[in-house]
Amino acid sequence: MIRTAIIGASGYTGFELMRMLSYHPRVELVAVTSDQFAGRHPSECFPALKGRTLPFFQAHADARLENCDAVFFATPHGTAMHLAPDLLKCGVRVIDLSADFRLPDPDLWKEYYGQEHQAKAWLKNAVYGLTEYVRESLPQAQLVANPGCYPTAVQIGLLPLLREGLIENQHIIVDAKSGISGAGRVLRQQSLFCEANESMNAYGLSGHRHHPEMLTHLKRLSGSSCQLHFVPHLVPMNRGIYATIYVQMASSEGAIVREFLQAQYEDEPFVVIMAQDQTVSIQSVRGSNMVHLGCYGLAGGMAVILVALDNLIKGAAGQAIQNFNLMFGCDETTGLPMIGL
Ligand SMILES: NC(=O)c1ccc[n+]([C@@H]2O[C@H](COP(=O)([O-])OP(=O)(O)OC[C@H]3O[C@@H](n4cnc5c(N)ncnc54)[C@H](OP(=O)(O)O)[C@@H]3O)[C@@H](O)[C@H]2O)c1
């Protein structure tokens, strides 16, 4: 069994990790941490976990994790960079759901996260865990930086097209929407029901933190830089990411681009290309690790790529487990839901 712990298990992504890992046939959950709920069973925090065999919550500082095989960090940014290096030195393999190790450039990290990076030496060693594109690196990876939810959606939509030169790499417009759980389980005014319900707003217009992440890894993984106009929106749904991506096609037609995406992702267990007469919806991916992709030709040589995923699963905990599976030699789909609710 793989001795596994979750730091920050009382949050939304921590819950999803506990939910899915409690069914994982090779995982023994040895520690889950929370300061708020220390000493209590996870089902007191999440009644859905009633009846599951899980360890009681420990305060973050009390958990002894050096003997774990794997530790997931489901913590706010700025946490894992302090705690992960000591675990890594002990040979523990770390999967960080936060942004701490996603940007290889510490100056860029400081610019967007407002603090000095505390584990610069590990930035270059972290594997950026967009699973479909880094499978060969995962079996040896000691530290995986799990991608953000928007970057997962946008990169899965754009990477094959940029790599093949099927679309222009300038003026790509990403109009993206997120459910409220994207902001975590902490109290925030914009997450209150009366603020979010029956409303919608753009945010992050002065520079969203996921923007440099997308630009960095699109360039790294496609081999060419691109210009991306990214406007995220908060919409009144519990969960889900929906990205509407407008691209100028280099020469092909929308149907050819869709066929190309179909061929690229044919063998992927978690990526589905919708047919021309089908739309892409969050409803169909909710609760699963699936990404639904659509491509439709528009006038003037433009096309629109639609991408839907569940921010808490493929956008966070599900992709983290997908990476974990490949790190530990399990089948990639083990423990992961493949059908939306
Ligand atoms: N929500 C999403 O859709 C999503 C998607 C992709 C990535 N992520 C990233 O995943 C991480 C977790 O997100 P989330 O939405 O699950 O957040 P969340 O619901 O706010 O939960 C945060 C968790 O971190 C713990 N925590 C807070 N401060 C801590 C500290 N100093 N040391 C250790 N643990 C601490 C909290 O535990 P206690 O307060 O109980 O101690 C709680 O369990 C974030 O970095 C987020 O950016 C989130």
The ligand as a Tripos MOL2 file, in Angstrom:
@<TRIPOS>MOLECULE
LIG
   48    52     1     0     0
SMALL
NO_CHARGES

@<TRIPOS>ATOM
      1 N1        -10.8650   25.2750   -5.5210 N.am      1 LIG1
      2 C1        -10.4340   25.0060   -6.7500 C.2       1 LIG1
      3 O1        -11.2210   24.9140   -7.6960 O.2       1 LIG1
      4 C2         -8.9670   24.7810   -7.0050 C.ar      1 LIG1
      5 C3         -8.5780   24.3420   -8.2710 C.ar      1 LIG1
      6 C4         -7.2150   24.1470   -8.5360 C.ar      1 LIG1
      7 C5         -6.2840   24.4140   -7.5400 C.ar      1 LIG1
      8 N2         -6.7030   24.8710   -6.3370 N.ar      1 LIG1
      9 C6         -5.6860   25.1720   -5.3210 C.3       1 LIG1
     10 O2         -5.7070   24.1350   -4.3440 O.3       1 LIG1
     11 C7         -5.4100   24.6870   -3.0660 C.3       1 LIG1
     12 C8         -6.5630   24.3430   -2.1250 C.3       1 LIG1
     13 O3         -7.7380   24.9280   -2.6370 O.3       1 LIG1
     14 P1         -9.1490   24.7270   -1.9310 P.3       1 LIG1
     15 O4        -10.1460   25.3560   -2.8240 O.co2     1 LIG1
     16 O5         -9.3290   23.3380   -1.4990 O.co2     1 LIG1
     17 O6         -8.9470   25.6790   -0.6270 O.3       1 LIG1
     18 P2         -9.8370   25.7550    0.6850 P.3       1 LIG1
     19 O7        -11.1630   25.1400    0.4580 O.co2     1 LIG1
     20 O8         -9.7820   27.1720    1.1240 O.co2     1 LIG1
     21 O9         -9.0270   24.8530    1.7390 O.3       1 LIG1
     22 C9         -7.7520   25.2310    2.1890 C.3       1 LIG1
     23 C10        -7.1860   24.1660    3.1160 C.3       1 LIG1
     24 O10        -5.8730   24.5740    3.5110 O.3       1 LIG1
     25 C11        -5.7660   24.5120    4.9210 C.3       1 LIG1
     26 N3         -4.8450   25.5750    5.3510 N.ar      1 LIG1
     27 C12        -5.0790   26.8990    5.4340 C.ar      1 LIG1
     28 N4         -3.9530   27.5400    5.8350 N.ar      1 LIG1
     29 C13        -3.0100   26.5850    6.0040 C.ar      1 LIG1
     30 C14        -1.6550   26.6130    6.4360 C.ar      1 LIG1
     31 N5         -1.0340   27.7460    6.7130 N.pl3     1 LIG1
     32 N6         -0.9910   25.4300    6.5230 N.ar      1 LIG1
     33 C15        -1.5830   24.2770    6.2110 C.ar      1 LIG1
     34 N7         -2.8780   24.2030    5.7940 N.ar      1 LIG1
     35 C16        -3.5690   25.3440    5.7150 C.ar      1 LIG1
     36 C17        -7.1670   24.6740    5.4510 C.3       1 LIG1
     37 O11        -7.2300   23.9830    6.6860 O.3       1 LIG1
     38 P3         -7.7630   24.5760    8.0830 P.3       1 LIG1
     39 O12        -8.2480   25.9730    7.8210 O.co2     1 LIG1
     40 O13        -8.8640   23.6610    8.5120 O.co2     1 LIG1
     41 O14        -6.5920   24.5160    8.9690 O.co2     1 LIG1
     42 C18        -7.9710   23.9510    4.3880 C.3       1 LIG1
     43 O15        -8.0080   22.5700    4.6750 O.3       1 LIG1
     44 C19        -5.2260   26.1920   -3.2760 C.3       1 LIG1
     45 O16        -3.8690   26.4990   -3.4010 O.3       1 LIG1
     46 C20        -5.9590   26.4640   -4.5640 C.3       1 LIG1
     47 O17        -5.4580   27.5750   -5.2700 O.3       1 LIG1
     48 C21        -8.0210   25.0410   -6.0260 C.ar      1 LIG1
@<TRIPOS>BOND
     1     1     2 1
     2     2     3 2
     3     2     4 1
     4     4     5 ar
     5     4    48 ar
     6     5     6 ar
     7     6     7 ar
     8     7     8 ar
     9     8     9 1
    10     8    48 ar
    11     9    10 1
    12     9    46 1
    13    10    11 1
    14    11    12 1
    15    11    44 1
    16    12    13 1
    17    13    14 1
    18    14    15 2
    19    14    16 1
    20    14    17 1
    21    17    18 1
    22    18    19 2
    23    18    20 1
    24    18    21 1
    25    21    22 1
    26    22    23 1
    27    23    24 1
    28    23    42 1
    29    24    25 1
    30    25    26 1
    31    25    36 1
    32    26    27 ar
    33    26    35 ar
    34    27    28 ar
    35    28    29 ar
    36    29    30 ar
    37    29    35 ar
    38    30    31 1
    39    30    32 ar
    40    32    33 ar
    41    33    34 ar
    42    34    35 ar
    43    36    37 1
    44    36    42 1
    45    37    38 1
    46    38    39 2
    47    38    40 1
    48    38    41 1
    49    42    43 1
    50    44    45 1
    51    44    46 1
    52    46    47 1
@<TRIPOS>SUBSTRUCTURE
     1 LIG1         1 GROUP 0 **** ****
